[in-house]
Amino acid sequence: MLDALSEETQLILVVIIIAVLFIIISWNTKRNKSKLYDRDKRNFRKNYLKKKKNK
């Protein structure tokens, strides 16, 4: 598939793919941190019981 492209084009594509993956991973990390730190007092038991009661 990539054999039809020149080596320079392949290198550029690899760099772009790595950059996109880095952006996705950093966005996901930021999202996960906000989920963790937006909880009430970061107490697992209270948060679990609160979520269980809401269901």
BELTAKA-V790391 format. One record per run of one state. SS is the DSSP state (hx for helix, st for strand, lp for the rest). FROM is the first residue (numbers start at 1). TO is the last residue. If there is no record, write none. Layout:
BEGIN
<<SS:FROM:TO> <SS:FROM:TO>>
END
This chain:
BEGIN
<<lp:1:1> <hx:2:4> <lp:5:6> <hx:7:37> <lp:38:43> <hx:44:54> <lp:55:55>>
END
